[in-house]
Amino acid sequence: MAPVPGRSGLLRAGAGAVHLYTASGSVLALLIVLAAVEGNAVGALWLGLLALVIDGTDGMLARRMRVRERLPWFDGARLDDIVDYLTYAFAPVVLLLSDDRLPAGALGTVVAAVPLLASSYQFCRVDAKTDDHFFLGFPSYWNVVAFYAIVLDLPAAVTATVLVVCSVLVFVPVGYLYPSRTLTLRRTSLVLTAVWVGTCALLLTQVPDPNPVVVAVSLGYLAYYVGVSLLLTLRRRRALLRTAAG
């Protein structure tokens, strides 16, 4: 069959549009920082939630549009890492500082620097995403930490402790779910992730008095995420040990 005139150009344009969709997250990071500086924490969280949705869908769009094949000269993975660092690490940490969710003075600045440094290391690891589609080490979900710190009005000491502990976990080789790509329980994870995003949106409409039931459902997803990640990590290690022994 002869190629349709102009079709390849349209397909390349579509692939470029997917990259632009990913890159829009960098603009959202800027808007999050601006909202944080202006004291609009809830607005910043709404923008962060939108950035999360974009990040959760751009990979599927990229694979569907076969962007690597149609734009081989453009590194979409590097773009994704840049945007993720801005929206998952830098902007949320700025939000925590601007909204006084960390200890006052120099201590708060030092605590804020810890996850930024840990994420700088993680985003440069070539094995940060494993071949079987797991995140290796805590996957720099500082946007999630910022979300619950603000919505649940956590004390600064608690938020700081969570930041430090999770920063240490960046270096611990636990495989965390990549909801859109981890094959085990993939459909369940995608459905529960969508429900979780819905609960986050609902909680933002309820600030400063979130409904305890919605909070429980939302936190239940985090328990599922961590629990399944630990279980699958143990299963993977046992399989590796059996392979080594055999």
C-alpha positions as CSV (number, residue, x, y, z in Angstrom):
1,M,0.0,0.0,0.0
2,A,1.4,3.4,-1.0
3,P,2.0,5.9,1.9
4,V,-0.7,8.5,2.3
5,P,0.7,11.9,1.3
6,G,1.4,14.0,4.4
7,R,0.6,11.2,6.8
8,S,4.2,10.9,8.1
9,G,4.3,14.6,8.7
10,L,1.1,14.4,10.7
11,L,2.3,11.5,12.7
12,R,5.5,13.4,13.5
13,A,3.5,16.5,14.5
14,G,1.4,14.2,16.8
15,A,4.6,12.9,18.4
16,G,5.8,16.5,18.9
17,A,2.4,17.3,20.5
18,V,3.0,14.6,23.0
19,H,6.4,16.0,23.9
20,L,4.8,19.5,24.3
21,Y,2.2,17.9,26.6
22,T,5.0,16.6,28.7
23,A,6.8,19.9,28.6
24,S,3.7,21.7,29.9
25,G,4.5,20.3,33.3
26,S,7.5,22.7,33.5
27,V,5.0,25.6,33.1
28,L,2.9,24.1,35.8
29,A,5.9,23.9,38.1
30,L,6.4,27.7,37.5
31,L,2.8,28.4,38.4
32,I,3.0,26.2,41.5
33,V,6.0,28.3,42.7
34,L,4.2,31.5,41.9
35,A,1.1,30.3,43.8
36,A,3.2,29.3,46.7
37,V,5.0,32.6,46.9
38,E,1.6,34.4,46.8
39,G,0.4,32.3,49.7
40,N,-2.1,30.3,47.6
41,A,-1.2,26.8,48.9
42,V,-4.5,25.2,47.8
43,G,-4.1,26.6,44.3
44,A,-0.6,25.3,44.2
45,L,-1.9,21.8,45.1
46,W,-4.5,21.9,42.4
47,L,-1.7,22.7,39.9
48,G,0.4,19.9,41.3
49,L,-2.5,17.5,40.9
50,L,-2.8,18.5,37.3
51,A,0.9,18.0,36.8
52,L,0.5,14.5,38.3
53,V,-2.2,13.7,35.8
54,I,-0.1,14.8,32.9
55,D,2.8,12.8,34.1
56,G,0.6,9.8,34.6
57,T,-0.7,9.9,31.0
58,D,2.1,11.2,28.9
59,G,4.0,8.0,28.8
60,M,1.0,6.0,27.5
61,L,0.5,8.7,24.9
62,A,4.2,8.6,23.9
63,R,4.1,4.8,23.5
64,R,0.9,5.0,21.5
65,M,2.3,7.6,19.2
66,R,5.7,5.8,18.9
67,V,7.5,9.0,19.6
68,R,10.9,7.4,19.7
69,E,10.4,6.1,16.2
70,R,9.0,9.2,14.8
71,L,11.2,11.7,16.5
72,P,14.4,9.7,17.2
73,W,16.5,12.9,17.6
74,F,14.5,14.1,20.6
75,D,15.1,12.6,24.1
76,G,11.7,12.4,25.6
77,A,13.0,10.5,28.6
78,R,15.3,13.4,29.5
79,L,12.5,15.8,29.1
80,D,10.3,13.7,31.4
81,D,13.1,13.6,34.1
82,I,13.5,17.4,33.9
83,V,9.8,18.1,34.3
84,D,9.4,15.5,37.0
85,Y,12.2,17.0,39.0
86,L,10.5,20.4,38.8
87,T,7.0,19.2,39.6
88,Y,7.8,16.4,42.0
89,A,10.7,17.8,43.9
90,F,11.6,21.5,43.4
91,A,8.1,23.1,43.3
92,P,6.7,21.1,46.2
93,V,9.7,21.9,48.4
94,V,9.3,25.6,47.6
95,L,5.6,25.2,48.5
96,L,6.4,23.6,51.9
97,L,8.9,26.4,52.7
98,S,6.6,29.2,51.6
99,D,3.6,27.9,53.5
100,D,5.7,27.5,56.7
101,R,5.3,23.8,56.8
102,L,8.9,23.3,57.8
103,P,10.8,24.4,60.9
104,A,11.6,28.1,60.9
105,G,14.9,29.7,60.0
106,A,18.1,27.9,58.8
107,L,16.9,24.5,60.0
108,G,13.9,24.6,57.6
109,T,16.2,25.5,54.7
110,V,18.5,22.7,55.5
111,V,15.6,20.2,55.7
112,A,14.3,21.5,52.4
113,A,17.7,20.9,50.8
114,V,17.8,17.3,51.8
115,P,15.1,15.9,49.5
116,L,16.4,18.1,46.6
117,L,19.8,16.6,47.0
118,A,18.4,13.1,47.3
119,S,16.3,13.5,44.2
120,S,19.2,15.0,42.3
121,Y,21.0,11.7,42.9
122,Q,18.1,9.6,42.1
123,F,17.2,11.3,38.8
124,C,20.8,10.7,37.6
125,R,20.8,7.0,38.3
126,V,20.6,4.9,35.2
127,D,18.7,2.2,37.1
128,A,16.2,4.5,38.8
129,K,13.6,2.7,36.7
130,T,14.3,-1.0,36.5
131,D,13.9,-3.1,33.4
132,D,10.8,-4.7,34.9
133,H,9.2,-1.3,35.5
134,F,9.7,-0.5,39.1
135,F,11.2,2.7,40.7
136,L,14.3,1.8,42.6
137,G,14.3,3.7,45.9
138,F,11.6,6.1,47.2
139,P,10.5,7.7,43.9
140,S,10.7,11.4,45.0
141,Y,7.0,11.9,45.6
142,W,7.6,15.1,47.5
143,N,4.5,16.5,45.9
144,V,2.5,13.8,47.8
145,V,4.3,14.8,51.0
146,A,3.4,18.5,50.4
147,F,-0.2,17.6,49.6
148,Y,-0.8,15.8,52.9
149,A,1.2,18.2,55.0
150,I,-1.1,21.0,53.9
151,V,-4.4,19.2,53.6
152,L,-3.9,17.5,57.0
153,D,-2.2,20.5,58.5
154,L,0.7,18.5,59.8
155,P,3.1,20.0,62.4
156,A,6.3,21.3,60.9
157,A,8.3,18.7,62.9
158,V,6.3,15.8,61.4
159,T,6.7,17.1,57.9
160,A,10.4,17.6,58.3
161,T,10.7,14.0,59.7
162,V,8.9,12.6,56.8
163,L,11.1,14.5,54.3
164,V,14.3,13.2,56.0
165,V,13.1,9.6,56.3
166,C,11.9,9.5,52.7
167,S,15.2,11.1,51.6
168,V,17.0,8.2,53.2
169,L,14.6,5.7,51.5
170,V,15.7,7.1,48.1
171,F,19.0,5.2,48.7
172,V,17.3,2.0,49.9
173,P,16.9,-0.5,47.0
174,V,13.2,-1.2,47.4
175,G,11.3,-1.5,44.1
176,Y,8.2,0.8,44.2
177,L,5.2,0.4,41.9
178,Y,5.2,2.2,38.6
179,P,1.4,2.2,38.4
180,S,1.1,2.7,34.6
181,R,3.8,0.1,33.7
182,T,4.4,-2.5,36.5
183,L,2.7,-5.6,35.1
184,T,1.8,-7.2,38.4
185,L,-1.6,-5.9,39.5
186,R,-1.4,-3.3,36.8
187,R,-5.2,-3.0,36.2
188,T,-5.9,-2.9,39.9
189,S,-3.1,-0.3,40.5
190,L,-4.4,1.9,37.7
191,V,-8.0,1.8,39.0
192,L,-6.9,2.6,42.5
193,T,-4.6,5.3,41.4
194,A,-7.5,7.0,39.5
195,V,-9.6,6.7,42.7
196,W,-6.8,8.2,44.7
197,V,-6.5,11.2,42.4
198,G,-10.3,11.7,42.8
199,T,-10.0,11.6,46.6
200,C,-7.2,14.2,46.4
201,A,-9.3,16.5,44.3
202,L,-12.2,16.0,46.7
203,L,-10.0,16.8,49.7
204,L,-8.8,20.0,48.1
205,T,-12.4,21.2,48.0
206,Q,-12.8,20.4,51.7
207,V,-9.7,22.3,53.0
208,P,-9.4,23.2,55.9
209,D,-11.8,20.6,57.2
210,P,-11.3,17.4,55.2
211,N,-13.8,14.6,55.6
212,P,-12.2,11.8,57.7
213,V,-13.7,9.1,55.5
214,V,-12.2,10.7,52.4
215,V,-8.9,11.0,54.2
216,A,-9.0,7.4,55.2
217,V,-9.7,6.2,51.6
218,S,-6.9,8.5,50.3
219,L,-4.4,7.2,52.8
220,G,-5.6,3.6,52.1
221,Y,-4.2,3.9,48.6
222,L,-0.8,4.9,50.0
223,A,-0.9,1.8,52.3
224,Y,-1.7,-0.3,49.2
225,Y,1.1,1.3,47.2
226,V,3.8,0.8,49.9
227,G,2.5,-2.7,50.9
228,V,2.5,-4.1,47.4
229,S,5.8,-2.5,46.6
230,L,7.4,-4.2,49.6
231,L,5.7,-7.5,48.8
232,L,6.9,-7.4,45.2
233,T,10.4,-6.4,46.2
234,L,10.6,-9.5,48.5
235,R,9.3,-11.7,45.7
236,R,11.8,-10.3,43.2
237,R,14.7,-10.8,45.6
238,R,13.7,-14.4,46.3
239,A,13.5,-15.1,42.5
240,L,17.0,-13.7,42.1
241,L,18.3,-15.8,44.9
242,R,16.7,-18.9,43.4
243,T,18.2,-18.1,40.0
244,A,21.7,-17.5,41.6
245,A,21.4,-20.8,43.5
246,G,20.3,-22.7,40.5
